Each structure stands twice: as structure tokens, then as C-alpha cells.
């Protein structure tokens, strides 16, 4: 892998299994008869290959169910591939699922310490950055409240605030900012601008074309689990929209 490559993906494929049940008649239902289920395997991703250079901002587009979130999870290391390889140079700061790593019955304060620690932040770093995390998330009045009582918007703010404080070179973002209100989204966008200006690498899944054009210079277009196009973001969006 070349020295300037942050993410190298080669021949990537991941296979899932869904269960299909045979059609049942009224006789089956009332007679207690059971029909066998049939496993049905399908490829969520297949033969996907690309490189991401350090400091690039990549936007991933495609309709729902085409493998975008699956790809992010593979890059994040929370999902294993069935074929091919994913090589990541340096750590990742994943903002993929807003509830990931948070425990409902723990307080906000306890969750910040736990989640930041799980992401590799030392106790000293957590203590040093705790006030900044809470201030950015705008939840200072709720730090001793159980996490499960926060609104979805507050959970998004807290998750983004923790992840954006990590020093990892690669930031993974999967559509979750759409949950926050406009004022906080603008705040998050400014933070992403700062991270990009500092040389971070961004891997960004979104259906918001305005956001994709703002942050990304290059796009990956996934269709039926395969990489249909890898080109400048404007060209990818034009192809995706059928222009």
C-alpha cells in the first residue's frame, strides 16, 4: 500500500442471509403444520475496489439497500468481509449509529467517559476534553441524567461531539446528522470543515447532495452492491440523478 493511501479496498464482498418462508394455507395455520424456511443468501457488496488517499473527502451515494452503510461498517472494522480485503492506515472515528457504545442506564457523564475510552481516549484525555465535549453537545444541564432519557437529537449531538474530539485520522459519517436541528447541523459542518482543513480523511454517506458537494471532491456510486462509478463528486451525482 502506497505511503499516501489511507484506505485500500480490493475485491471486497460481504454476504448476508435472509429467511424466506413458504406460503401457508389456512389448513397449515389451524392444523399446526409448519413449512420449512429456506435460507436465501445475497451479496450486499461484491467485487468492490478503490483507494482513498490521506486527506481526501469521499462521498458515497446510492439508493437505500445498495451497500453504503455496510461498506462503512467494513471500513470501521465492525463487520468482516466474506471475500477481498480492507486495509486502513491509522484509526477511524466512526459516526455510524447514534446509539453505538452508549448505555441507556448510565448517566451522560458516565457514557462520555465510557464511550471515549472505548474509542481509545485515555482517562487523562477524557478529563481534559470533557468540558469541550459537553459544551459542543449543548447538554450541560443533563450530564447527570440517564442517557436513555435524552431525545434523539441530544443523542446525536453527544455522539458527534465525542467522535469529533478523537484524534483519529479518518472520520466515518453515515447520514446521522440529518436527525439534528439546523443550528446544530451547521455547527457540525463547521467542525467537519476544521477537521478537513487539518488534513483528516472523510468517508461520508449521505442522500443530501448539498452536503456532498460541500465536503467531498470525489464520489463512489454503489448500485446493487457493486461500485458503479468512481469519479469527481459532481460527475457521480449527475450519473446518480440520471442527468
Secondary structure by P-SEA (a helix, b strand, c coil): ccccccbbbcbbbbbbbbbbbccccaaaaaacbbbbbbbbbbbccccccccccccbbbbbbbcccccaaaaaaaaacccccccccccccccccccccccccccccccaaaaaaaaaaaacccaaaaaaaaaaaaaaaccccccccccccccaaaaaaaaaaaaaaccccbbbbccccccccaaaaaaaaaaaaaaaaabbbbbcccccaaaaaacccbbbbbccccccccccaaaaaaaaacc
